[in-house]
């Protein structure tokens, strides 16, 4: 399979991994919209949200809450946007949930390694 997320999951492509269990992985977006932009990705390849079973969807949402708490604690975020792209808007055809932090003040995008260190 030529899926970039499957390659990250299988260790073929490096990524900034913040969390991993048997079902889900959390990585930092390689091209973040804001500091702390994360992706929650199922280990199993699901193409869209319609393919997810309810158990995995519940695990994704619970993990999103934990990641929101981490972002709040470590980066002092003021808000969070959750996005799932579908159809022509979905660049990688492997379901993933974007967690995009929002800040009251405008900040420059910092080096991803610096943000990764703050979150670990």
Long-range contacts (C-beta under 8 A, 24 or more apart in sequence): 1-45, 3-45, 3-92, 3-93, 3-94, 4-92, 4-94, 5-41, 5-45, 5-92, 5-94, 5-96, 6-45, 6-94, 8-41, 9-41, 9-43, 16-112, 16-113, 16-116, 18-67, 18-70, 18-116, 18-119, 18-120, 19-63, 19-66, 19-67, 23-56, 23-59, 24-56, 24-59, 24-60, 24-63, 26-63, 26-67, 28-112, 28-115, 28-116, 28-119, 29-98, 30-112, 32-109, 32-112, 32-115, 33-100, 34-100, 34-101, 34-102, 34-103, 34-107, 34-109, 35-75, 35-101, 35-103, 35-107, 35-109, 35-110, 35-115, 36-71, 36-74, 36-75, 36-77, 36-99, 36-101, 36-115, 36-119, 37-98, 37-99, 37-100, 37-101, 38-67, 38-71, 38-98, 38-99, 39-96, 39-97, 39-98, 39-99, 40-64, 40-67, 40-96, 40-97, 40-99, 41-94, 41-95, 41-96, 41-97, 42-94, 42-95, 45-94, 46-94, 46-95, 47-93, 47-94, 47-95, 48-86, 48-90, 48-95, 49-84, 49-86, 49-95, 51-95, 52-95, 60-97, 64-97, 64-99, 67-99, 68-99, 70-119, 71-99, 71-101, 71-119, 74-118, 74-119, 75-101, 75-115, 75-118, 75-119, 77-101, 77-102, 77-103, 78-102, 78-103, 78-104, 79-103
